[in-house]
Amino acid sequence: MTPQNLFIIIIVILCFNELLSNLLLWLNLKNSPAKLPQELEGLYTNEEYQRSLAYKKAVGHFSLFTGTLSFVVTLMLIVTGGFAVVAEWVNGQVNHPIGQTMVFFAVLMLANNVLTLPFQLYSTFVIEERFGFNKITPKTFIIDKVKGYILGGVLGGALGFAFLYLIAQMQQQFWVYFWVVIAVFMVFMNMFYTSLIMPLFNKFTPLEEGELRTSIEQYCQKVNFPLNNLFVIDGSRRSTKANAFFSGMGAKKKVVLYDTLIQNHSTQELVAVLAHEVGHYKKKHIPVSMLISVLQIGLVLCILSWFLFNPALSQALGASSLNIGLNLLAFGFLYSPISMITSLFMNIFSRKNEYEADAYACTTYNGKALASALKKLSSDNLSNLTPHPAYVFFHYSHPPLLARLKAMQETDEYNI
């Protein structure tokens, strides 16, 4: 395929993605009934519901603006050959081929961070602050950013070097070897992320003895769940929003509750939330999801190996000859339609998992307590209670609240 045809395809893909994204956002924003659905009456007062609509509107419009700006900048860089200019400048400063590609992406990421920082500040200290969610201080925000840059540089740099070294040594067969590297990395991160990475940003403390811990231990004993690591995370340092999650495998698995979750929920509701997380473990959702992700990455790498050494991709972005960095960038644009399709299937799979984990909590503990907890979480987080079905289909990894409540009410054990 000629560089001109590839250039046209890239532009068409970018424009299609932008139009689809904006259409879905518009549909979601328009789907805001003046009154709550009858099934959710009582969850919000009218004033609170109007506040949730205002939050949805603020976040949606901001996302629309930043997404459009990103599209325009990317399109301009492609049309004007800006990416090729950066690549040529880097090649003039760095002699080693691996170093050239790493510096090229480092420059792009640095430029992206500089350009997006004002919008991150606005999102955190204006939008989230206006609706009472933000608790992070400017000092903590800066420290988090610095830590994130260092961590990204170390981990991203190591993976990037391994990736480019294997390309240089193995040529088109690089993908098999890097697939092994990335699979090992993913398993390692799944096992140790909450032990090694998250403590750099948050404080983990074992859940103290008392009614809640006793109730949780009794439930875990009942369902034969080996609970060795139950922690509370200081999420209130950054936001009033609450959450809970399960991570790790084997002896490294952890159940983590946000302190904001504990503050706003009863013991029964908290045990029900934990029962949902145990459901993910019992249904083997985490290892299956990881296996699917590893297979997806293998597919991406295999397809990439067919295109990586084609100079037409570099020429489509304005270069005169093959440039690995530009080819990787062009491949990212070309692969995005396939990525969107695989993301759709992953979201469908994830939503199915959430229904199963809810059903498990209903069966083994208390469906009404879980429903009450989900309602409180949605209310406290000003969640969108009436998302457009198309937006849900494309973007939601969790089913909307109303769909989850209906599914739980259909379980035989819900009313027990």
C-alpha positions in Angstrom: 0.0 0.0 0.0 1.3 3.4 -0.9 2.2 6.1 1.7 -0.5 8.3 0.3 -3.2 5.6 0.8 -2.0 4.9 4.3 -2.1 8.7 5.1 -5.7 8.9 3.9 -6.6 5.8 5.9 -5.1 7.2 9.1 -6.9 10.5 8.6 -10.2 8.7 8.0 -9.7 6.5 11.1 -8.9 9.5 13.3 -12.0 11.5 12.0 -14.3 8.5 12.4 -13.1 7.9 16.0 -13.6 11.5 16.9 -17.1 11.7 15.4 -18.1 8.5 17.1 -16.7 9.7 20.4 -18.5 13.0 20.2 -21.7 11.4 19.1 -21.7 9.0 22.1 -20.9 11.9 24.5 -23.7 14.0 23.0 -26.2 11.1 23.3 -25.1 10.6 26.9 -25.5 14.2 27.8 -28.9 14.4 26.2 -30.1 11.4 28.1 -30.8 13.3 31.3 -34.5 13.0 32.3 -35.9 15.7 34.5 -37.0 13.1 37.0 -35.4 9.9 38.2 -36.7 6.5 37.0 -39.4 5.2 39.4 -37.1 2.3 40.4 -34.5 4.8 41.8 -36.9 7.2 43.5 -35.7 8.1 47.0 -32.0 7.7 46.0 -31.6 11.4 45.5 -33.7 14.4 46.6 -34.6 16.5 43.7 -31.9 19.0 44.6 -29.3 16.2 44.8 -30.5 14.8 41.5 -30.1 18.2 39.8 -26.6 18.4 41.3 -25.8 15.0 39.8 -27.0 16.2 36.4 -24.9 19.3 36.7 -21.8 17.2 37.5 -22.5 14.9 34.5 -22.8 18.0 32.3 -19.6 19.6 33.6 -17.6 16.4 33.2 -19.1 15.6 29.8 -18.5 19.1 28.3 -15.0 19.1 29.6 -14.3 15.7 28.1 -15.8 16.9 24.8 -13.5 19.9 24.8 -10.3 18.1 25.7 -11.0 15.3 23.3 -11.6 17.6 20.5 -8.5 19.6 21.2 -6.4 16.4 21.3 -7.9 15.4 18.0 -7.1 18.8 16.4 -3.5 18.8 17.6 -2.9 15.2 16.5 -4.5 15.9 13.1 -2.3 19.0 12.6 0.9 17.1 13.4 0.0 14.4 10.9 -1.0 16.7 8.1 2.0 19.0 8.6 4.5 16.2 9.1 5.1 17.4 12.6 5.8 13.9 14.0 8.4 13.4 11.2 10.1 16.7 12.1 10.4 15.6 15.7 11.8 12.3 14.7 14.4 13.9 12.4 15.4 16.3 15.1 15.9 13.5 17.6 17.9 11.5 15.1 20.2 14.5 14.7 20.8 14.5 18.5 21.1 10.8 19.2 23.2 8.3 17.3 22.0 4.9 18.6 18.9 3.5 16.9 17.3 2.3 20.2 18.1 5.6 21.9 16.5 7.5 18.9 13.2 5.7 19.3 13.2 6.0 23.1 14.0 9.7 23.0 11.4 10.3 20.3 8.6 8.8 22.5 10.0 10.6 25.6 9.7 13.9 23.8 6.1 13.2 22.7 5.1 12.1 26.2 6.8 15.2 27.7 5.0 17.5 25.3 1.7 15.7 26.0 2.2 16.1 29.7 3.0 19.7 29.4 -0.1 20.4 27.2 -2.5 18.3 29.3 -1.3 19.5 32.8 -3.5 22.6 32.8 -6.6 20.5 32.0 -5.7 18.0 34.8 -5.4 20.9 37.2 -8.8 22.3 36.0 -10.5 18.9 36.3 -9.1 18.4 39.9 -9.2 21.8 41.4 -12.2 23.3 39.6 -14.7 20.6 38.6 -14.0 18.1 41.3 -13.6 20.9 43.9 -16.9 22.5 42.8 -18.8 19.3 43.5 -17.1 18.6 46.8 -15.0 15.6 45.7 -11.5 17.0 45.7 -9.4 16.6 48.8 -5.9 16.6 47.3 -3.7 19.6 48.0 -1.5 21.3 45.4 1.6 19.9 47.2 0.3 16.3 47.1 -0.8 16.8 43.4 2.8 17.8 42.5 4.4 15.0 44.5 2.1 12.5 42.9 3.0 13.8 39.5 6.8 13.7 40.2 6.5 10.1 41.5 4.4 9.1 38.5 6.9 10.5 36.1 9.8 8.7 37.8 7.9 5.5 38.0 6.8 5.8 34.4 10.3 6.6 33.3 11.8 3.6 35.1 9.2 0.9 34.2 8.3 2.4 30.8 12.0 2.9 30.0 12.9 -0.7 31.0 10.0 -2.2 28.9 10.7 0.1 26.0 14.4 -0.8 26.0 13.6 -4.5 26.1 11.1 -4.1 23.3 13.5 -2.2 21.0 16.4 -4.4 21.9 14.4 -7.5 20.8 13.4 -5.7 17.6 17.0 -5.0 16.8 18.2 -8.5 17.7 15.2 -10.7 16.5 13.8 -8.5 13.7 10.3 -9.8 12.7 10.4 -12.5 15.3 10.7 -10.0 18.1 7.0 -10.3 19.0 7.2 -13.8 20.4 10.0 -12.9 22.8 8.5 -9.6 23.9 5.1 -11.3 24.4 6.8 -13.5 27.0 8.4 -10.5 28.6 5.1 -8.5 28.8 3.2 -11.6 30.1 5.7 -12.1 33.0 5.5 -8.3 33.7 1.7 -8.4 33.9 1.7 -11.3 36.3 4.3 -9.7 38.4 2.4 -6.4 38.5 -0.9 -8.2 39.3 0.8 -9.9 42.3 2.8 -7.0 43.6 1.1 -3.8 42.5 -0.6 -3.2 45.8 2.6 -4.1 47.7 5.1 -2.2 45.7 3.5 0.6 43.6 0.4 1.8 45.4 2.2 2.4 48.7 4.2 5.0 46.9 1.0 7.1 46.7 -1.3 5.8 49.4 -1.0 4.5 53.0 -2.3 0.9 53.6 -3.2 -0.1 57.1 -4.6 -3.5 58.3 -8.3 -3.2 59.1 -8.5 -2.9 62.9 -10.1 -5.4 65.2 -13.8 -4.8 65.8 -17.3 -5.5 64.6 -16.5 -5.0 60.9 -13.4 -7.2 60.8 -15.2 -9.9 62.8 -18.2 -9.9 60.4 -15.8 -10.0 57.4 -13.8 -12.9 58.9 -17.0 -14.8 59.7 -18.3 -14.4 56.1 -14.9 -15.4 54.6 -14.9 -18.5 56.8 -18.4 -19.4 55.7 -17.5 -19.2 52.0 -14.0 -20.7 52.5 -12.2 -17.6 51.3 -8.6 -17.5 52.6 -8.5 -13.9 53.9 -4.9 -13.1 54.8 -4.6 -9.5 53.7 -7.4 -7.0 54.5 -6.4 -3.4 54.3 -7.8 0.1 54.4 -6.5 2.7 52.0 -6.4 6.4 52.8 -8.4 7.4 49.7 -9.8 10.4 51.6 -6.5 12.2 51.2 -7.4 12.8 47.5 -11.1 12.4 47.1 -14.4 11.8 48.9 -15.3 9.1 46.4 -15.3 5.6 47.7 -14.3 2.2 46.3 -13.1 -1.3 47.1 -11.0 -3.8 45.1 -9.4 -7.2 45.1 -6.0 -7.7 43.6 -3.2 -10.2 43.5 -3.0 -14.0 43.4 -2.1 -16.7 45.8 -0.5 -15.5 49.1 -0.2 -12.0 47.6 -4.0 -11.5 47.1 -5.4 -8.5 49.0 -8.8 -7.0 49.7 -8.7 -3.2 50.0 -11.4 -1.0 51.3 -11.3 2.8 51.0 -11.6 4.7 54.2 -14.3 6.8 52.6 -16.3 3.6 52.0 -16.0 2.5 55.7 -17.1 6.0 56.9 -20.3 6.0 54.9 -21.6 2.4 55.0 -23.0 0.1 57.6 -21.2 -3.2 58.6 -23.7 -5.2 56.6 -23.2 -3.1 53.5 -19.4 -3.3 53.8 -19.5 -7.1 54.1 -21.8 -7.2 51.1 -19.3 -5.2 49.1 -16.6 -7.6 50.2 -18.8 -10.5 49.2 -19.0 -9.0 45.7 -15.1 -8.9 45.6 -14.9 -12.5 46.9 -17.3 -13.4 44.0 -14.7 -12.2 41.5 -12.2 -14.5 43.2 -14.5 -17.5 43.4 -15.6 -17.1 39.7 -11.9 -16.8 38.7 -12.5 -13.5 36.9 -9.1 -12.0 37.6 -6.9 -14.8 36.1 -9.3 -15.2 33.1 -9.3 -11.5 32.5 -5.5 -11.5 32.6 -5.3 -14.5 30.2 -7.5 -12.7 27.8 -5.4 -9.5 28.1 -2.2 -11.5 27.5 -3.7 -13.1 24.4 -4.8 -9.7 23.1 -1.3 -8.3 23.5 0.0 -11.3 21.6 -2.4 -10.5 18.8 -1.3 -6.9 18.7 2.4 -7.8 18.7 1.9 -10.4 16.0 0.1 -7.9 13.7 2.7 -5.2 14.5 5.5 -7.5 13.3 3.9 -7.5 9.9 4.0 -3.7 9.6 6.9 -2.6 11.7 9.6 -2.7 9.0 7.4 -1.2 6.2 8.8 2.2 5.3 5.5 3.3 3.8 4.1 3.8 7.3 6.9 6.3 8.2 6.5 8.0 4.8 2.7 8.3 5.5 3.6 10.5 8.5 6.0 12.6 6.4 9.4 10.9 6.7 11.6 10.1 3.8 12.7 6.6 5.0 12.0 4.0 7.6 11.8 5.2 11.2 10.8 2.7 13.9 9.3 5.3 16.1 7.1 6.7 13.4 6.1 3.2 12.3 5.0 2.4 15.9 3.0 5.7 16.0 1.3 5.0 12.6 0.5 1.5 13.6 -1.2 2.8 16.7 -3.5 4.9 14.5 -4.2 2.1 12.1 -4.9 -0.5 14.8 -7.3 1.7 16.7 -10.5 0.3 15.0 -9.4 -3.3 16.0 -8.6 -1.9 19.5 -12.1 -0.5 19.8 -13.7 -3.8 18.8 -11.6 -5.8 21.4 -12.4 -3.2 24.0 -16.1 -3.7 23.3 -15.8 -7.4 23.9 -13.7 -6.8 27.1 -16.4 -4.4 28.4 -19.1 -7.0 27.7 -17.1 -9.6 29.5 -16.4 -7.3 32.4 -20.1 -6.4 32.8 -20.9 -10.1 32.8 -18.4 -10.6 35.5 -20.0 -7.8 37.6 -23.4 -9.4 37.3 -21.9 -12.7 38.4 -20.1 -11.2 41.4 -23.4 -9.4 42.4 -25.3 -12.7 42.2 -22.6 -14.4 44.3 -23.0 -11.7 47.0 -26.7 -12.2 46.9 -26.4 -16.0 47.2 -23.8 -16.1 49.9 -24.6 -13.0 51.9 -27.3 -10.4 51.5 -28.6 -8.9 48.3 -30.5 -6.1 49.9 -27.4 -5.0 51.8 -25.4 -4.9 48.5 -28.2 -3.0 46.8 -28.1 -0.5 49.6 -24.3 -0.1 49.3 -24.4 0.4 45.6 -27.1 3.0 45.9 -25.1 4.9 48.5 -21.9 4.7 46.3 -23.8 6.0 43.3 -25.4 8.8 45.4 -22.1 9.8 47.1 -20.1 9.7 43.8 -22.9 11.6 41.9 -22.8 8.7 39.4 -24.7 9.0 36.2 -27.9 7.0 36.9 -29.4 7.3 33.4 -26.5 6.7 30.9 -27.4 6.3 27.3 -27.4 2.6 26.3 -25.0 3.2 23.4 -22.5 5.0 25.7 -22.8 2.1 28.2 -22.1 -0.4 25.4 -19.0 1.4 24.2 -17.5 2.6 27.5 -18.9 1.0 30.6 -16.9 -1.9 32.3 -19.6 -2.0 35.0 -23.4 -2.2 34.4 -25.3 0.9 35.3 -26.9 0.9 38.8 -30.5 0.3 37.6 -29.4 -2.7 35.6 -27.5 -4.2 38.5 -30.4 -3.7 40.9 -32.9 -5.4 38.5 -30.5 -8.3 38.0 -30.0 -8.8 41.8 -33.8 -8.6 42.4 -34.2 -11.5 40.0 -32.0 -13.8 42.1 -33.8 -16.3 44.3 -31.9 -15.3 47.4 -32.4 -11.5 47.1 -35.4 -11.4 49.5 -34.2 -13.9 52.0 
